[in-house]
Amino acid sequence: MGISPVLWQFLVKWLDASALFPPEASTAAPWMDSLYFFLLGMTITGLVLVAAIMTTFSLRYRKSVHPVATQIEGSTLLEATWTIIPLGIFLVTFVWGALLYFRIYNPPVNSMNIYIVGKQWMWKAEHPGGQHEINALHVPTGQPVQLTMISQDVFHSFSIPAFRIKREVIPGRYSTVWFEATTPGTYHLFCTQYCGTNHSQMIGEVTVLSPSDYKKWTEESTSGMSLSQNGERLFASMGCNACHSGNAAARGPSLAGVYGSKLQLTDGSQVQVNEAYLRDAILNPSEHVTAGYAPIMPTYQGQISEDGLIDLVEYLKTLNTNYRVQQTLTTSDADQASPPASGVVKP
């Protein structure tokens, strides 16, 4: 009986990934490995030390040498030594790990954002320029890349061993992680959270390119519409600009420049407007009512996919003027009246 192509592909990837140590292909990898080897060395040292002391005491105080047990008084200096030294080592490990954690989960301000949607059983990557990938991810070297991830169904876990990153992908909530690739090549991508029958097939490849090759890839892979352009069309088709026009008499607040700002809500609280807030405000508007406006916005729960939410969020992030909102519907109507360009799919 022959081996199926899918099983053979999985076996090849598993054998390749089962190497003792994956390559260090990101700026964070050496830092992660240093902490790992420090923990490993500390563990081995402790094991050897305890085993040596136990063996020495077992031989020195065996019954044939000391047939009668004698009371040995404790040593304050000795007890303080074996308490303070391990405590110091543990504190060093804690601080080291905390600094590394904040380094990994706080992306630089100039990071390129790529959305990742996990679903049974595949990864979908969406680039700002409109490039879409299934079980694949193309990134440039020397450029911080932030991954904004969400699951469409169950819990997943996004892992690239060569970059030393792993992040839980959760339904209904964005999670983020970032990396900066250093070495061109192709690396493994895994789901490391059991997510159903075909969990073992939820694998892919990350292709790291030089900046010039990445630019060439983006130009050749574009669909002709960026995420924000798709979001603008969706914004118009759903009639959002009827209430969020920016006019003084509008029933909804202006959305121009709202991303990155602090928003005052009717309950008196203030919120920082980021991707997660925009997504939640679309799905649960009654929980995020802007001060001075009535809670009349309907919920779009179940009416829009995660891909559509990503498009809308990207559009709102780039929305700087009310003029653009007012022209959105007119522009969309004009586009729908004309034949679509080759390769462009109308929503």
C-alpha positions as CSV (number, residue, x, y, z in Angstrom):
1,M,0.0,0.0,0.0
2,G,1.4,3.4,-1.0
3,I,1.6,6.4,1.2
4,S,-0.8,9.2,0.4
5,P,0.8,12.5,-0.8
6,V,-0.6,14.4,2.2
7,L,0.8,11.8,4.7
8,W,4.1,11.8,2.9
9,Q,4.3,15.6,3.0
10,F,3.6,15.6,6.7
11,L,6.3,13.0,7.4
12,V,8.9,14.9,5.4
13,K,8.0,18.1,7.3
14,W,8.0,16.3,10.6
15,L,11.4,14.7,10.1
16,D,12.9,18.0,8.9
17,A,11.4,19.9,11.9
18,S,12.5,17.2,14.4
19,A,16.1,18.4,14.1
20,L,17.7,19.1,17.5
21,F,17.6,22.8,17.1
22,P,15.8,24.8,14.4
23,P,17.8,27.5,12.7
24,E,18.0,31.0,14.2
25,A,16.2,33.1,11.5
26,S,15.0,36.1,13.5
27,T,16.4,38.8,15.7
28,A,14.7,37.3,18.8
29,A,15.9,33.8,18.2
30,P,19.4,34.2,19.8
31,W,17.9,35.9,22.8
32,M,15.4,33.1,23.2
33,D,18.1,30.4,22.8
34,S,20.3,32.2,25.3
35,L,17.6,32.0,28.0
36,Y,16.8,28.4,27.1
37,F,20.4,27.3,27.4
38,F,20.7,29.2,30.7
39,L,17.7,27.4,32.1
40,L,19.0,24.1,30.7
41,G,22.5,24.7,32.3
42,M,20.9,25.7,35.6
43,T,18.8,22.6,35.7
44,I,21.7,20.3,34.8
45,T,23.9,22.0,37.4
46,G,21.3,21.6,40.1
47,L,20.7,18.0,39.2
48,V,24.4,17.1,39.3
49,L,24.9,19.1,42.6
50,V,22.0,17.4,44.4
51,A,23.0,14.0,43.1
52,A,26.6,14.5,44.2
53,I,25.6,15.6,47.7
54,M,23.2,12.7,48.1
55,T,25.8,10.2,46.9
56,T,28.5,11.7,49.2
57,F,26.3,11.7,52.3
58,S,25.1,8.2,51.5
59,L,28.6,6.8,51.4
60,R,30.0,8.9,54.3
61,Y,27.2,8.3,56.7
62,R,26.3,4.7,55.8
63,K,25.6,2.3,58.6
64,S,28.9,0.4,58.5
65,V,30.8,3.7,59.1
66,H,28.3,5.3,61.6
67,P,26.3,2.5,63.2
68,V,24.8,4.9,65.7
69,A,23.0,8.0,64.5
70,T,24.3,11.2,65.9
71,Q,22.6,14.6,66.1
72,I,24.1,17.2,63.7
73,E,23.2,20.8,64.5
74,G,22.1,23.1,61.6
75,S,24.3,25.8,60.2
76,T,22.7,29.2,59.7
77,L,25.3,30.3,57.2
78,L,24.8,27.1,55.2
79,E,21.0,27.5,55.2
80,A,21.3,31.2,54.2
81,T,23.6,30.2,51.4
82,W,21.4,27.6,49.8
83,T,18.4,30.0,50.1
84,I,20.0,33.2,48.8
85,I,22.0,31.8,45.9
86,P,19.0,30.0,44.3
87,L,16.8,33.0,45.0
88,G,19.2,35.2,43.1
89,I,19.4,32.8,40.2
90,F,15.6,32.7,40.0
91,L,15.3,36.5,40.1
92,V,17.8,36.8,37.3
93,T,15.8,34.3,35.3
94,F,12.5,36.1,36.0
95,V,13.9,39.5,35.0
96,W,15.5,38.0,31.9
97,G,12.3,36.3,30.8
98,A,10.1,39.4,31.5
99,L,12.4,41.6,29.4
100,L,12.3,39.1,26.6
101,Y,8.5,38.8,26.9
102,F,8.0,42.5,26.6
103,R,10.5,42.6,23.7
104,I,8.5,40.0,21.8
105,Y,5.0,41.3,22.4
106,N,5.6,45.0,22.0
107,P,6.2,45.6,18.3
108,P,8.2,48.6,17.0
109,V,6.1,51.6,15.7
110,N,7.3,51.0,12.2
111,S,6.2,47.4,12.0
112,M,4.4,46.1,8.9
113,N,1.1,44.6,9.9
114,I,-0.2,41.4,8.4
115,Y,-3.5,39.8,9.4
116,I,-3.7,36.0,10.1
117,V,-7.0,34.2,10.2
118,G,-7.0,30.6,11.5
119,K,-9.7,28.2,10.6
120,Q,-10.2,24.5,10.5
121,W,-7.7,23.6,9.1
122,M,-5.7,26.3,7.4
123,W,-4.0,29.6,7.9
124,K,-5.0,32.6,5.8
125,A,-2.6,35.6,5.6
126,E,-3.8,39.0,4.4
127,H,-1.3,41.7,3.5
128,P,-2.2,45.4,3.5
129,G,-1.7,45.6,-0.2
130,G,-4.4,43.0,-0.8
131,Q,-2.2,39.9,-1.2
132,H,-3.8,36.8,0.2
133,E,-2.0,33.5,1.0
134,I,-3.2,30.1,2.2
135,N,-0.8,28.1,4.5
136,A,2.0,30.4,3.4
137,L,3.5,33.7,4.4
138,H,6.0,35.9,2.6
139,V,8.0,38.5,4.6
140,P,11.0,40.6,4.0
141,T,14.3,40.6,5.9
142,G,15.2,43.6,8.0
143,Q,11.6,44.8,8.5
144,P,9.7,44.3,11.7
145,V,6.5,42.4,11.0
146,Q,3.5,42.4,13.3
147,L,1.0,39.6,13.0
148,T,-2.6,40.5,14.1
149,M,-4.3,37.1,14.5
150,I,-7.8,35.8,15.1
151,S,-9.6,32.5,14.8
152,Q,-12.8,32.0,12.8
153,D,-13.8,28.8,14.7
154,V,-11.8,27.2,17.5
155,F,-8.5,27.8,19.4
156,H,-5.4,27.6,17.3
157,S,-1.7,28.4,18.0
158,F,0.5,30.0,15.4
159,S,4.1,28.9,15.6
160,I,7.3,29.5,13.5
161,P,10.1,27.6,15.3
162,A,12.9,29.2,13.3
163,F,11.7,32.6,14.5
164,R,11.1,31.3,18.1
165,I,7.5,32.7,18.1
166,K,4.3,31.0,19.2
167,R,1.0,32.8,19.9
168,E,-2.5,31.6,20.7
169,V,-5.1,32.4,18.1
170,I,-8.4,32.9,19.8
171,P,-12.0,33.2,18.4
172,G,-13.5,36.7,18.8
173,R,-10.3,38.4,19.9
174,Y,-7.2,39.8,18.2
175,S,-3.8,38.5,19.5
176,T,-0.5,39.9,18.2
177,V,3.1,38.9,17.9
178,W,6.0,40.3,16.0
179,F,9.4,39.3,14.5
180,E,12.1,40.5,12.3
181,A,13.5,37.9,9.9
182,T,17.2,37.9,9.3
183,T,18.0,35.1,6.9
184,P,16.3,34.5,3.5
185,G,14.9,31.0,3.1
186,T,11.9,28.8,3.7
187,Y,10.8,27.9,7.2
188,H,8.1,25.7,8.8
189,L,4.8,27.1,10.1
190,F,2.7,25.0,12.5
191,C,-0.5,25.0,14.5
192,T,0.6,23.8,17.9
193,Q,-2.9,23.7,19.5
194,Y,-5.0,20.6,18.9
195,C,-7.9,22.0,16.9
196,G,-9.7,19.0,15.4
197,T,-9.4,16.0,13.2
198,N,-7.0,17.4,10.6
199,H,-4.9,19.4,13.1
200,S,-1.7,17.7,11.9
201,Q,-2.3,19.1,8.4
202,M,-2.6,22.7,9.5
203,I,1.0,23.4,8.4
204,G,2.6,25.8,6.0
205,E,5.7,27.6,4.9
206,V,7.2,31.0,5.7
207,T,9.3,32.4,2.8
208,V,11.7,35.1,3.8
209,L,12.8,37.3,0.9
210,S,15.3,40.2,0.5
211,P,13.5,43.6,0.5
212,S,13.8,43.9,-3.3
213,D,12.5,40.3,-3.9
214,Y,9.7,41.0,-1.4
215,K,8.7,44.2,-3.3
216,K,8.7,42.2,-6.6
217,W,6.5,39.5,-5.0
218,T,4.0,42.0,-3.7
219,E,3.7,43.6,-7.2
220,E,3.2,40.2,-8.8
221,S,0.7,38.9,-6.2
222,T,-1.6,41.8,-5.8
223,S,-5.3,41.4,-6.7
224,G,-5.5,45.1,-7.6
225,M,-7.4,46.0,-4.4
226,S,-5.8,46.8,-1.0
227,L,-7.5,45.8,2.2
228,S,-8.5,49.4,2.9
229,Q,-10.0,49.7,-0.6
230,N,-12.0,46.6,-0.1
231,G,-13.1,48.0,3.3
232,E,-14.2,51.3,1.7
233,R,-16.5,49.4,-0.7
234,L,-17.9,47.4,2.2
235,F,-18.4,50.5,4.2
236,A,-20.5,52.0,1.4
237,S,-22.4,48.8,0.6
238,M,-23.5,48.4,4.2
239,G,-24.7,52.0,4.3
240,C,-22.2,53.0,7.1
241,N,-21.6,56.5,5.6
242,A,-25.3,57.4,6.0
243,C,-24.7,57.8,9.7
244,H,-21.0,58.4,9.9
245,S,-20.8,61.2,7.3
246,G,-19.0,63.7,9.5
247,N,-21.9,66.2,9.2
248,A,-23.1,68.1,12.2
249,A,-26.5,66.5,11.9
250,A,-25.2,63.0,11.4
251,R,-26.7,60.3,13.6
252,G,-23.3,58.7,14.2
253,P,-19.9,60.1,15.3
254,S,-17.3,61.1,12.7
255,L,-14.8,58.3,12.0
256,A,-12.1,60.5,10.4
257,G,-8.9,60.3,12.4
258,V,-10.5,58.1,15.1
259,Y,-7.9,55.4,14.9
260,G,-5.2,55.9,17.5
261,S,-7.2,58.5,19.5
262,K,-8.9,58.3,22.9
263,L,-12.7,58.2,22.7
264,Q,-15.1,59.3,25.4
265,L,-18.0,57.0,25.9
266,T,-21.5,57.6,27.3
267,D,-20.6,55.8,30.6
268,G,-17.8,58.4,31.2
269,S,-15.0,56.0,30.4
270,Q,-12.2,56.6,27.8
271,V,-11.0,54.0,25.4
272,Q,-8.0,53.8,23.1
273,V,-9.1,53.2,19.6
274,N,-7.1,50.3,18.1
275,E,-7.9,47.3,15.8
276,A,-9.5,45.3,18.6
277,Y,-11.8,48.2,19.6
278,L,-12.9,48.9,16.0
279,R,-13.7,45.3,15.5
280,D,-15.7,45.0,18.7
281,A,-17.5,48.3,18.1
282,I,-18.8,46.9,14.7
283,L,-20.0,43.7,16.3
284,N,-21.2,45.0,19.7
285,P,-22.0,48.7,19.1
286,S,-24.3,49.0,22.2
287,E,-21.3,48.4,24.5
288,H,-19.3,51.2,22.8
289,V,-21.6,54.2,22.5
290,T,-19.7,57.5,21.9
291,A,-20.6,60.3,24.2
292,G,-23.3,62.6,22.8
293,Y,-24.9,60.0,20.5
294,A,-27.8,57.6,20.9
295,P,-27.3,53.8,20.9
296,I,-29.0,53.3,17.6
297,M,-26.3,51.4,15.6
298,P,-27.4,47.8,14.8
299,T,-25.1,44.9,15.5
300,Y,-23.4,43.2,12.5
301,Q,-22.8,40.0,14.5
302,G,-23.1,37.1,12.1
303,Q,-23.5,39.4,9.1
304,I,-19.9,39.9,8.2
305,S,-16.9,37.5,8.1
306,E,-13.6,38.0,9.8
307,D,-12.1,38.9,6.4
308,G,-14.7,41.6,6.0
309,L,-14.0,43.0,9.5
310,I,-10.3,43.1,8.7
311,D,-11.1,45.1,5.5
312,L,-13.3,47.5,7.4
313,V,-10.8,48.0,10.2
314,E,-8.0,48.8,7.7
315,Y,-10.3,51.3,5.9
316,L,-11.0,53.1,9.2
317,K,-7.3,53.1,10.1
318,T,-6.6,55.1,6.9
319,L,-9.6,57.4,7.1
320,N,-8.2,60.9,7.7
321,T,-10.9,63.2,6.4
322,N,-14.7,63.3,6.3
323,Y,-14.5,64.3,2.6
324,R,-13.5,60.7,1.9
325,V,-16.5,59.4,3.8
326,Q,-18.8,61.6,1.9
327,Q,-17.3,60.6,-1.5
328,T,-17.3,56.8,-0.7
329,L,-20.8,56.0,-1.8
330,T,-20.5,58.2,-5.0
331,T,-17.2,56.5,-5.9
332,S,-18.6,53.1,-5.2
333,D,-21.7,53.7,-7.4
334,A,-19.5,54.9,-10.2
335,D,-17.3,51.9,-9.9
336,Q,-20.2,49.5,-10.0
337,A,-21.6,51.2,-13.1
338,S,-18.3,50.6,-15.0
339,P,-16.9,47.1,-15.9
340,P,-14.5,45.8,-13.2
341,A,-10.8,45.6,-14.0
342,S,-9.2,42.3,-14.8
343,G,-8.7,40.3,-11.6
344,V,-10.8,42.6,-9.4
345,V,-13.7,40.9,-7.6
346,K,-16.5,43.2,-6.6
347,P,-17.9,42.6,-3.1
